[in-house]
Protein backbone atom coordinates (compact mmCIF):
# COMPACT_ATOMS: atom_id res chain seq x y z
CA UNK A 1 0.00 0.00 0.00
CA UNK A 2 1.39 3.38 -0.93
CA UNK A 3 1.46 6.22 1.54
CA UNK A 4 0.43 9.51 0.02
CA UNK A 5 0.56 9.72 -3.74
CA UNK A 6 2.12 7.15 -6.05
CA UNK A 7 3.63 8.93 -9.01
CA UNK A 8 3.92 7.56 -12.53
CA UNK A 9 7.55 8.37 -13.38
CA UNK A 10 7.28 7.64 -17.11
CA UNK A 11 5.17 5.71 -19.58
CA UNK A 12 7.39 3.25 -21.44
CA UNK A 13 4.86 1.87 -23.91
CA UNK A 14 1.09 1.85 -23.97
CA UNK A 15 0.80 -0.97 -21.40
CA UNK A 16 3.86 -0.43 -19.17
CA UNK A 17 4.42 2.20 -16.48
CA UNK A 18 7.25 2.92 -14.05
CA UNK A 19 5.75 3.71 -10.63
CA UNK A 20 7.40 4.96 -7.43
CA UNK A 21 5.67 4.40 -4.09
CA UNK A 22 6.46 4.53 -0.39
CA UNK A 23 5.21 1.72 1.85
CA UNK A 24 4.20 2.63 5.38
CA UNK A 25 4.85 -0.28 7.73
CA UNK A 26 3.10 0.76 10.95
CA UNK A 27 0.99 -2.45 11.12
CA UNK A 28 3.74 -4.80 10.02
CA UNK A 29 6.63 -6.60 11.69
CA UNK A 30 8.95 -4.28 9.79
CA UNK A 31 8.34 -0.89 11.41
CA UNK A 32 10.51 1.12 9.02
CA UNK A 33 9.03 2.59 5.85
CA UNK A 34 10.65 1.75 2.55
CA UNK A 35 10.21 2.70 -1.04
CA UNK A 36 9.73 0.74 -4.25
CA UNK A 37 10.33 1.63 -7.87
CA UNK A 38 8.65 -0.88 -10.15
CA UNK A 39 7.69 -1.32 -13.75
CA UNK A 40 4.17 -2.63 -14.14
CA UNK A 41 3.02 -4.21 -17.38
CA UNK A 42 -0.46 -5.36 -18.26
CA UNK A 43 -1.80 -7.53 -21.04
CA UNK A 44 -5.44 -8.43 -21.51
CA UNK A 45 -7.81 -9.95 -23.98
CA UNK A 46 -11.46 -11.02 -23.73
CA UNK A 47 -11.08 -13.69 -21.05
CA UNK A 48 -7.53 -13.29 -19.66
CA UNK A 49 -5.64 -10.54 -17.88
CA UNK A 50 -2.01 -10.61 -16.78
CA UNK A 51 -0.26 -7.98 -14.67
CA UNK A 52 3.46 -8.21 -13.93
CA UNK A 53 5.81 -6.12 -11.75
CA UNK A 54 9.58 -5.89 -11.49
CA UNK A 55 11.86 -3.44 -9.71
CA UNK A 56 13.77 -1.06 -11.94
CA UNK A 57 16.15 1.88 -11.63
CA UNK A 58 15.27 5.29 -12.98
CA UNK A 59 17.27 8.50 -12.95
CA UNK A 60 14.37 10.57 -11.57
CA UNK A 61 14.09 8.35 -8.45
CA UNK A 62 17.54 7.79 -6.94
CA UNK A 63 17.85 5.62 -3.83
CA UNK A 64 17.37 7.62 -0.62
CA UNK A 65 20.04 6.57 1.93
CA UNK A 66 17.61 7.31 4.79
CA UNK A 67 14.99 4.84 3.49
CA UNK A 68 15.69 1.24 2.43
CA UNK A 69 14.47 0.29 -1.03
CA UNK A 70 12.62 -3.00 -1.33
CA UNK A 71 13.23 -5.06 -4.46
CA UNK A 72 10.63 -7.03 -6.36
CA UNK A 73 12.43 -9.62 -8.49
CA UNK A 74 9.23 -10.84 -10.07
CA UNK A 75 5.60 -10.46 -9.18
CA UNK A 76 2.45 -10.99 -11.12
CA UNK A 77 -1.19 -11.83 -11.31
CA UNK A 78 -3.01 -13.84 -13.94
CA UNK A 79 -6.81 -13.80 -14.06
CA UNK A 80 -8.62 -16.10 -16.46
CA UNK A 81 -12.35 -16.64 -16.92
CA UNK A 82 -13.26 -20.32 -16.83
CA UNK A 83 -16.30 -22.57 -16.80
CA UNK A 84 -16.57 -24.66 -13.62
CA UNK A 85 -19.44 -27.14 -13.86
CA UNK A 86 -21.56 -24.70 -15.87
CA UNK A 87 -20.75 -21.70 -13.68
CA UNK A 88 -18.47 -18.87 -14.76
CA UNK A 89 -15.49 -18.51 -12.44
CA UNK A 90 -12.03 -17.02 -12.38
CA UNK A 91 -8.78 -18.94 -12.24
CA UNK A 92 -6.12 -16.89 -10.44
CA UNK A 93 -2.35 -17.24 -10.79
CA UNK A 94 -0.09 -15.38 -8.40
CA UNK A 95 3.69 -15.05 -8.09
CA UNK A 96 5.75 -12.95 -5.68
CA UNK A 97 9.51 -12.94 -5.19
CA UNK A 98 10.89 -9.95 -3.32
CA UNK A 99 13.53 -8.67 -0.94
CA UNK A 100 12.15 -6.33 1.76
CA UNK A 101 15.51 -4.57 2.04
CA UNK A 102 16.41 -5.89 5.50
CA UNK A 103 17.23 -9.22 7.12
CA UNK A 104 14.23 -10.89 8.74
CA UNK A 105 14.27 -13.49 11.53
CA UNK A 106 13.25 -16.91 10.19
CA UNK A 107 10.10 -16.95 12.39
CA UNK A 108 8.79 -13.78 10.72
CA UNK A 109 9.87 -14.89 7.25
CA UNK A 110 8.06 -18.23 7.68
CA UNK A 111 4.93 -16.42 8.93
CA UNK A 112 4.94 -14.10 5.90
CA UNK A 113 5.51 -17.01 3.49
CA UNK A 114 2.58 -18.97 4.94
CA UNK A 115 0.21 -15.98 4.82
CA UNK A 116 1.25 -14.38 1.50
CA UNK A 117 -1.04 -16.65 -0.59
CA UNK A 118 -3.99 -15.23 1.37
CA UNK A 119 -3.78 -12.14 -0.84
CA UNK A 120 -5.83 -14.15 -3.36
CA UNK A 121 -8.54 -14.54 -0.71
CA UNK A 122 -8.30 -10.83 0.08
CA UNK A 123 -8.79 -10.08 -3.63
CA UNK A 124 -11.88 -12.30 -3.70
CA UNK A 125 -13.31 -10.56 -0.62
CA UNK A 126 -12.60 -7.15 -2.16
CA UNK A 127 -14.26 -8.08 -5.45
CA UNK A 128 -17.32 -9.52 -3.67
CA UNK A 129 -17.81 -6.15 -1.93
CA UNK A 130 -17.81 -4.26 -5.25
N, C-alpha and C positions, 0 to 999 in steps of 0.2 A: 504494500500500500504506500502510495506516495504522500509525503507531507507537503502541504502547500500545492504549488502548481508544478505539473510535469511539463517540460518544454520540449517541443519537437525541434531538434537541433538542425536537421536538414532532411529533405525528402530525396532519397536516392533514386528510386524509380517509382512508378505509380503504385506499387503495392508494398514498398519497404520504407520504413522511417527509422531514424536514429533518435532515441528518446533518453533524456536524462531525468532521473528521479532520485529523491532522498527518502530512505526508509526510516521511519521513526520506530524505535524498538522498545517503547515503554512497557508493553504487555508481553514481552518476550524474554527468554533466558538471557539473550544478548542485550544489555541495557544501553549500548552505545549505538547512536545512529550511524548509518553508512549510506554511501551513494552507489548508484548503478548507472552505467551508460550502456544501453543495449540497442541492437538493431532488431526491429520486429518486422517480419515478413508474413504476408497473408496470401493464401490462394484459396479460391472457392469456385465451385460450380453448382449445379442444381441441387445435388444431394450430399456434397462433401465440403468441408471447410477445414483448412489446416493453417495454424498460426505457429510460427517458430520465432525464438529469441536467441540471441547470442551477444555476449559482451563485445564491445568494440572500443577503439580509441578514436578520439576526435579532437582536433586542435582547439575547438571552442570550449571544451570541457576538460581542462587538465586535472590531474589528480590533486586533491586538496590534502596536504600532509596532516591536517588536523582531523580528517574524517576518513576512516578506512573505506576502500572501494571493494564492494563485493563483485565476484566474477561469476557470470553464468556461462558455462562451457557449452551447454546445449539445453534447450528447454522448448517444449512445444505441446500443442494440443491438436488432436484430430477429432473432428465430429463428423459422423456419417449417419445419414438416415438409413434405417433398415426395417424390414418387415419381420416381426417376431410373432409367430402364430396368428397372423392376420391383423396384428396391431402395429401401428407405426411407432418406432422407437428410435433411439439414438445410440450408436456405438461410440464410445469415447476412448481415445488413446491419449496417454499423457506421459511425458518424459521430463525429468528435471535432473540436471547435474550442475551443481554450483559450489562455489567456495565462498563462505560468508566473510572472509577477510580476516578471521582470527582463528586460533586453535580452540576447539571445543572439547570438553571432557567427554569420554566415550559414553557415559550415561545420558548426557543431553543429546549427543549425536544419534544414539540408538533410539531415543524417544522421538526425535524429529523424523528419522527414517521410517519409523512405524506409523506415524501420524500423517506424513506428507501425502499418501494416497487419498486421504480423506478430502482433499481439495476437490475431488470429483463429486463427492457427496455434497460438499458445500455449494458447488456449481448447480447441482440438481435442485437443492433447496432454494437457491436464489432464483433459478428459472421458474420453479413452481409458484413463487410469490409474485412473479410478473404477470 
